[in-house]
């Protein structure tokens, strides 16, 4: 596999190939360029906050939306009986760094950066990356995730390669489709509700590099955001305890 690394700085980029080739990312790129143009033309002060993965609440019981891809992956792993050993299809360790920001911390940081007076006099547009400077890794969280899933499923959960995990997911989807009529029946709807990863097969194909050559890994700078935000500087690292709580919440939400 041809792996490329890209370093994303806290600044406006004029490289049109910088965003991934999906409408969501490209629309954000266009919005940033429009804001930068307006700031330059009309002498405006603009702040742009680029969000990483916003996780569930840390200080309260606020639940992480189980439709997001991380919860969907973990809930799907419970059904499949296998859990990916990595969150990407390549061998670059930086891809498995967990820099998720709990939603309550993110909310405080967004308010702090938006309303604060931290600006760079050399730039009319100030860009901040909302990432957690206190990082952990997917590998460090795997034992807790595996234990939580095994306790809930009452069976062994195997840790496998991303390629094997996506194969299990595809096989599950094929079985579901082969037994399905033109109109989904109750059993099909129930299966998809139980395994939300089925709705994200195309996403996981891309995430795990299943489409072959040209996978680009991105490393995000966050120095300016960390300097400007007390809330980010004091953000808690994602640990096994909070991970187990989120998993319990996701599983409980499926029973309602």
N, C-alpha and C positions, 0 to 999 in steps of 0.2 A: 504493500500500500504506500502511496506517495503522500507523506505527511508534511504539512507546512505549518509553521508557527507564526502567529500574528500578534503583535503587541499593541493593545488598544490604549492610547493615552487619553488623559482628561482634557481633550481639546477638540475643536471642530476639525473634521477631516473633509478634504475635497476629493478624495479618492472614491469614485463611483463604484468601484469593485469591493469596497470595504464591507458593506453589509452583506449578510447571507442572501442568497437569491430567493427570498420569499417575500411576499407582499408586506407582511407585518414589519420586518426589519427595514425594508426599503422605504416604507412610508415614514418611519422614524428618521431615517437619513434625510429624506426630503424636508421634513418638518424642521430639522436642525439647520439645514442650509437656508431655509426661508427665514428662520429666526435670526441667523447670523447676518443675512442680508439686511433685514429690517434694523438690526442693532447698528450696523455700519452706516446705513443711509440716514437714519433718524437720530443717531447718537443716543441710543437706548442702552440700558443695562439689562442684560438677559442672563438668566441662570437656567442651565439644562441639567436635569438629574437623570442619569441613566441607571435603571434599576437592574440588579442581578436577580437571583431567586429570592423571593419574599416568602419566608416560611410561616409556620403557625406562630401563635403567641407564645412568649416565654414567661412573662410575668403573670399571665392570667390563663383561663381555660379556653380562650378563643381557639376555634378549630381551623386547621388548614384545609382549604377546599379540596375534597378528595378527587375532584376532576382534574386537578393539576397533574403534571406528568410524573413528579416524584411520588405522590400518593398513589397514582394509578399504577406505577411500576411496582410498588411494594404490595398493594392489594392484589395485583395480577400475579405476583410471585407466590402469594399464599395459595391461590387457586392452582397455579401451574406446578407447585411443589419445587420450584427452582428459583434462585435469586442470583442476579448477575454480580460477578466479583468486581466489576468496574462499571462506571457510568459512561464509558465511551468504548469505541471499538478499536482504539489504538493503544500503544504501549507507553504513551507519555504520561508520567505520573501527575503532572500539573492538572490534567483533565479530571482527576479524582479528588481535587481539593474541594472541601466543603466550605464555601464562604457565604452561605445563606444568611439572610438577615431576618430575625423574627419580626413579625408584622408590627408589634407594639414598639419595638426599637426603630424600625423603619419609619413609622409614622412620626415619631419624635424627631428623628434625623431630618426627614423631609421638611417639617415645619421649621426646624432650626436653620437649615441651609437656605430655605426659601425666604425667610423673614430676617435672617441675620445680615450683617454688613461685611462678611468675608468676601472680598472681591480682589481680582488681580488688576491693578491699574494699567497694565500693559495690554489687557484684552477687554473688549466690550462684552464678550460672551464668556461666562464662567461655567465650565463643565465639571460635574461631580459624579463619581461612580459610587452608587450605594451598595457597598459590599462589606462583608464582615472581616475586619482585620485580624480577628482571632479565629484562625482557621483550624479545621481538623481534616480528616480524610474519610472517604467512603470506606476504606479498609478498616479504619478504627471503629466505625459504627456498625460494621457488618455483624459482629457477634451479638450485639443487642437487638438488631433488626431480625436476625435469624431466630433468636430465642423468642422474641415476641410473636413471630409468625408461627413457630412450632407450638407454642402454648395455645394459640388460638385455633390452629388447624388440627391439633392433636395428631401430628405426624411429622416425620423428618422433612426438613427443607434443605435441599442441596445447593451449595454455592457453585455456580458454573460460569463458564466464559460468556461474555455478551453475545457471541455468535450462537452459542447453544441456547441461551435464553430466548433470543428472538426466534429461533427455530421452534421451540416449544410454543411460543405465542402464535406463530403462523399455523402450526399444526392444530392448535386449539380453534383458531378461526376457521380453518378448512373443515374441521369436523362439524362446527356449528353451521356453516354454510351448506354443507352437503345434506344436512338433515332439515334444512329450512325451506319453506315454501316461498312464493313471491312476496307474501306479506308476513313479517315476523310474528311468530306466535308468542304466547306468554312465556314459554320456556326459554326462547331466544332472548327476549327482553330481560328476563331474570338473569340469564347467563352473562349478558353484557353489563348488567348492573353489578353483578358479583365480581366481574373482572373488567374494570374500566380500561385496562390497557388494550383491550381489543379494539377500542375506538381510535387508538393512537399508533397503529402498526406502522404507518408511513413515517410518523415522527421518529419512532424507535429505530426504524431502518436507517434513517439519516443519522440519528444520535450515535448508533453503534457502528457506523461506517459500513453498513451492509451493502451500500451502493458502490463500493470499490474505491477507485483512485481519487486523489485530490482532497482528502479530508483535511480541513484546516482547524488547528487548535488555536484558541485565543486566550491570551493572558491579559488580564485587565489591571491597569494601574489604578490605585485608589489613594495615593499619597495626599492629594489636595483635599479630598473629602474627609479623610481621617484627621488632617490638621484642623479643618474647619468645624468638625462636628464632635462635640463632647460625647454625644450619644453613640456615635460609631466607635469612638475610642474606648468606650466602656461596654461595648456590646459583648454579651456572653457568647462563648463558643458553643456550637451545637454539640450537646453531649448525649450519652446513652440514655440518661433519665428522661430528658425532654423528647427524645426520639421515640422511646417506648410509650410515652403519654400520647404523642400524636398518632401512633399506630393504633393504640387502643381507641382513640376517638374516631378514626376512620372506620374501623371495624364496627364500632357501635352505630355509626351513622348508616351503615348498610342494613342494619337490622330494623331501622325505623320505617 
